[in-house]
Amino acid sequence: MPDILHKVGIKSSSPNAVYRALTTLDGLSAWWTTNTQGESKVGSVLQFRFGDGGFDMKVLELDPARRVLWQVVDGPEEWIGTKISFDIAQRSDWTIVLFKHAGWKEPVEFMHHCSTKWGVFLLSLKALLETGKGSPWPNDLKLDSWE
Amino acid sequence: MPDILHKVGIKSSSPNAVYRALTTLDGLSAWWTTNTQGESKVGSVLQFRFGDGGFDMKVLELDPARRVLWQVVDGPEEWIGTKISFDIAQRSDWTIVLFKHAGWKEPVEFMHHCSTKWGVFLLSLKALLETGKGSPWPNDLKLDSWE
């Protein structure tokens, strides 16, 4: 099954700071979507909304400063059941995030769109940590008519 | 074998304009790397350089305003033999580019890096066509210590 992969390095940050941005409502709201609700606890569900649509993610793993794993439990049909992971590591003065959105059934056009869009949001995460300001929805870069 | 997939929509452009940016030295130099040489003809090789390193691409297919296909003939070991395609289509006022970098043997960390970096360069292509100004190497956004 094809996966979406990304890597960003964040300068002058720390694994703890990146982990906080991935596991608190304030953090997630500052780089992905301003409309983030729910609880970031193993077994709980986070709701990410982008206007009318969005994704519900069940939190499967939380390993402080190292790893976050979610599973999509509601959202577009192609996303349901897929898993999203963030692996964090420090290498000299870069905090590295390896991202994977795994379990797509087919490499449909929507997967191409989501791959680029994840890249855009991970650059928003990077900017948030490096400059204090991300570009979460609705201030994200629009890629096409699907946003 | 895992693939890197992306999609960008370019506003108020045209398939011909996008095709030119993918098939002329002036175009390629304005969004990917300022150090682009060679000939964009089927069977010829294009040289893309980024400081000391870079990629040599053999041009396999050129379908005006519709499709470009290259195969990597020199560069990092993980890239050699892989194929890079751009499929172009017009949908209402968006020119859509579907991108694929296919044939990676393993989803190594370098593939994660290249996936995000391709996203950055495709956003540079989008900016070039929408605003007249891309961000080719060496003015590209640096993602990590691998650039």
Interface residues (C-beta under 8 A of the other chain):
Chain A: P2 D3 I4 L5 H6 K7 V8 G9 R91 S92 W94 I96 L98 F99 K100 P107 E109 M111 H112 H113 S115 T116 G119 V120 L122 L123 K126 L141 L143 D144 S145 W146
Chain B: P2 D3 I4 L5 H6 K7 V8 G9 R91 S92 W94 I96 L98 F99 K100 P107 E109 M111 H112 H113 S115 T116 G119 V120 L122 L123 K126 L141 L143 D144 S145 W146
